[in-house]
Amino acid sequence: MKRDSRLSGVLHCLLHMAELDRPATSEWLAHAMQTNPVVVRRLMAGLRDAGFVASAKGHGGGWVLCCPLERITLRDIHEAVGSPQLLAVGHREESPGCLVEQAVNAALEQAYRQAESVLLDRLGTVTLAALSRDFHHRLVASGRSLHEVSHEL
């Protein structure tokens, strides 16, 4: 099963955007996410609808953050990109005829729901500001400059 990396990718882009002093184009963000600009525009549309980013067209246009990093949690972003499935595990069969498999599914379903609830709660406690601080600590510890990580930017 292929993992859904939208949350990770868009968080990567948002943190880079926080370092920029100019709007980020969909093309630039697509390069950072290693995807197509159309994918970026779809993801950013959800973030725009949630009030986290804004866009401007034309020369010098692009995407900008329009909300303080302290007010945006990872759960907020997860929901803004469509609440992709968090756990890449599932049942062998969704509607099995076997009573043993029904019992297995019932037990696993409860565990999956509990695990997802814990994960969503945790995502709700982590802000983009916390990720930005962690990035800056790592940058200082690496001895690199912001300019050196600009593939990145």
C-alpha positions in Angstrom: 0.0 0.0 0.0 1.4 3.4 -1.0 1.8 5.9 1.8 0.0 9.2 1.6 2.7 11.9 2.0 0.5 15.0 1.5 0.7 16.1 5.1 4.4 15.7 5.3 4.9 17.4 1.9 2.7 20.4 2.6 4.3 20.9 6.1 7.7 20.9 4.3 6.4 23.6 2.0 4.8 25.7 4.7 8.0 25.8 6.7 10.0 26.8 3.7 7.3 29.5 3.0 7.8 30.8 6.5 11.4 31.5 5.7 10.7 33.4 2.5 10.4 37.1 2.2 8.4 36.7 -1.0 5.4 34.6 -2.3 6.2 31.0 -3.3 5.0 29.9 -6.7 3.2 26.6 -7.2 6.2 25.6 -9.5 8.7 26.3 -6.7 6.6 24.5 -4.1 6.2 21.5 -6.5 9.9 21.3 -6.9 10.3 21.2 -3.1 7.6 18.5 -2.8 8.9 16.7 -5.9 5.5 16.7 -7.5 3.4 18.5 -10.1 2.3 22.2 -9.6 -1.3 21.0 -10.1 -1.0 18.8 -7.0 0.4 21.8 -5.1 -2.5 24.1 -6.2 -5.0 21.5 -5.1 -3.4 21.1 -1.7 -3.0 24.9 -1.3 -6.6 25.4 -2.2 -7.6 23.5 1.0 -5.2 25.5 3.0 -6.5 28.7 1.5 -10.1 27.7 2.3 -9.0 27.1 5.9 -7.5 30.6 6.0 -3.8 29.5 6.4 -2.5 30.7 3.0 -3.5 33.2 0.4 -2.5 33.5 -3.3 -1.9 36.3 -5.7 -1.8 35.9 -9.5 0.6 37.5 -12.0 4.2 38.6 -11.9 5.5 38.4 -8.3 2.5 36.4 -7.3 2.3 33.0 -5.5 1.4 31.6 -2.1 2.0 33.3 1.2 1.2 32.3 4.8 -1.6 34.5 6.2 -1.8 33.1 9.7 0.7 33.1 12.6 2.6 29.8 12.8 1.6 29.6 16.5 -2.1 29.3 15.5 -1.7 26.5 13.1 -1.5 22.9 14.3 -0.5 19.8 12.4 -4.1 18.6 12.9 -5.4 21.8 11.3 -3.2 21.1 8.2 -4.2 17.5 8.1 -7.8 18.5 8.0 -7.2 21.2 5.4 -5.6 18.7 3.0 -8.6 16.5 3.2 -7.9 14.3 6.3 -6.0 11.6 4.5 -5.9 8.2 6.2 -3.4 8.2 8.9 -2.8 4.5 9.3 -1.8 2.3 6.4 -3.2 -0.8 7.9 -6.6 -2.4 7.3 -8.7 -5.5 7.2 -8.0 -8.4 4.9 -11.6 -8.3 3.9 -14.1 -5.6 4.9 -17.2 -7.8 5.0 -16.0 -11.3 5.7 -18.3 -14.3 5.9 -15.9 -16.1 8.3 -16.9 -15.6 12.0 -13.2 -15.7 13.0 -12.3 -13.0 10.6 -15.3 -10.9 11.8 -14.0 -11.2 15.4 -10.5 -10.2 14.2 -11.9 -7.2 12.3 -13.9 -6.0 15.2 -10.9 -6.1 17.5 -8.6 -4.4 15.0 -11.2 -1.8 14.1 -11.4 -0.7 17.7 -7.6 -0.6 18.1 -7.3 1.4 14.8 -9.9 4.0 15.9 -8.2 4.4 19.2 -4.7 4.7 17.6 -6.0 7.3 15.1 -7.7 9.3 17.9 -4.4 9.4 19.9 -2.5 10.5 16.8 -5.0 13.2 15.9 -4.9 14.5 19.5 -1.1 14.7 19.3 -1.2 16.4 16.0 -3.5 19.0 17.6 -0.8 19.9 20.1 2.0 20.5 17.7 2.1 23.9 15.9 4.0 25.0 12.9 5.8 27.4 15.2 7.2 24.3 17.1 8.3 22.8 13.8 10.0 26.1 12.8 11.8 26.3 16.1 13.0 22.7 15.6 14.2 23.5 12.1 16.1 26.5 13.4 17.8 24.5 16.2 18.8 21.9 13.6 20.1 24.6 11.3 22.3 26.1 14.0 23.5 22.7 15.1 24.4 21.8 11.5 26.6 24.9 11.1 24.8 25.6 7.8 23.2 28.9 6.9 19.7 29.4 5.7 21.0 30.1 2.3 22.7 26.7 2.2 19.5 24.9 2.7 17.6 26.7 0.0 16.8 23.8 -2.4 15.2 23.7 -0.3 14.3 27.4 -0.6 
